[in-house]
Structure formats: C-alpha cells, structure tokens
C-alpha cells in the first residue's frame, strides 16, 4: 500500500461524508487529481444505452487515497498487510 488500481477514482457524496464522519476531516488535498470536482458519471451498456448518475463528487488518485486510508488505519493501531485476504466465518 499504496498501489495502483484499475478502478475509478471517483468519490461520490456519500463516500466524502463517510471520510469526514470517520476521520473528522475532508479528503486530503494530496489525494485529489485534476479536475478535482466531479458532477456525475455516464455509464453505457453493451447496447449503447446510457445511464446517468448525476451527483457532486471528487476525483482522486486511488493509490494516494487508499494510502491515506491505510495510514489512518495504522495510526489507530491496525496492522495493515498488503496482499492478504481472510474470509470471515
């Protein structure tokens, strides 16, 4: 951690609110990319039909954002281990 990810770096409003509620601060500036603000997304299915998701959000570099989250976890005493997965029983 951090690592590059193939998934999008868009944080929707709910995600931004969770960061604020859990960590008492906004998404770090160091994690944001340009343009910073996002006003929605358009998804297209395999037949070309568009689905709009219009909501304010932020564009972040996932590697930086995930690294910030891992750092916060470490600060709270969590052991962060890359490349591991333990299935819940």
C-alpha positions in Angstrom: 0.0 0.0 0.0 -0.5 2.3 -1.7 -0.8 0.6 -5.0 -2.3 1.5 -8.4 -5.8 0.2 -9.1 -7.7 -0.1 -12.3 -11.0 1.1 -10.9 -12.2 4.6 -11.0 -11.0 7.3 -8.6 -14.5 9.0 -8.2 -15.8 9.5 -4.7 -19.5 10.2 -4.5 -21.1 12.5 -1.9 -21.8 9.6 0.5 -18.1 8.5 0.4 -16.9 12.0 1.1 -19.4 12.2 4.1 -18.1 8.9 5.4 -14.5 10.1 5.3 -15.5 13.2 7.2 -17.5 11.3 9.8 -14.9 8.6 10.4 -11.7 10.7 10.3 -13.1 14.2 11.2 -11.5 15.7 8.1 -12.1 16.1 4.4 -10.5 14.0 1.7 -6.8 15.1 1.7 -5.7 17.5 -1.0 -2.7 15.2 -1.7 -5.1 12.5 -2.9 -7.0 14.7 -5.4 -6.4 14.8 -9.1 -7.4 17.4 -11.7 -10.1 18.3 -12.3 -10.9 18.0 -8.6 -14.7 18.2 -8.8 -16.9 15.7 -10.5 -20.6 16.3 -11.2 -21.6 12.8 -12.2 -20.9 9.8 -14.5 -22.5 8.3 -17.6 -22.4 4.6 -17.8 -23.0 2.9 -21.2 -24.1 -0.7 -21.5 -23.2 -3.1 -24.3 -26.1 -1.9 -26.5 -25.1 1.7 -26.2 -27.9 2.7 -23.7 -26.7 5.5 -21.4 -27.4 5.6 -17.6 -26.7 8.9 -15.9 -25.6 9.3 -12.3 -25.6 13.0 -11.5 -24.2 13.9 -8.1 -21.4 16.0 -6.8 -18.2 14.2 -6.1 -14.4 14.3 -6.1 -11.8 12.8 -8.4 -8.9 11.2 -6.6 -5.8 9.2 -7.3 -6.9 5.8 -5.8 -3.3 4.9 -4.9 -2.9 8.2 -2.9 -6.4 8.0 -1.4 -6.1 4.3 -0.4 -2.6 5.1 1.0 -4.2 7.9 3.2 -6.8 5.4 4.5 -4.1 2.8 5.2 -2.2 5.5 7.1 -5.2 6.4 9.2 -5.7 2.7 10.0 -2.1 2.3 11.1 -2.4 5.4 13.3 -5.4 3.8 15.1 -3.3 0.7 15.8 -4.5 -1.6 12.9 -1.9 -3.8 11.3 -2.1 -3.2 7.5 -0.9 -6.2 5.4 -0.8 -6.0 1.6 -1.7 -9.0 -0.5 -3.7 -10.7 2.2 -7.3 -11.7 2.5 -9.0 -13.6 5.3 -12.5 -14.9 4.7 -15.0 -14.2 7.5 -16.5 -17.2 9.2 
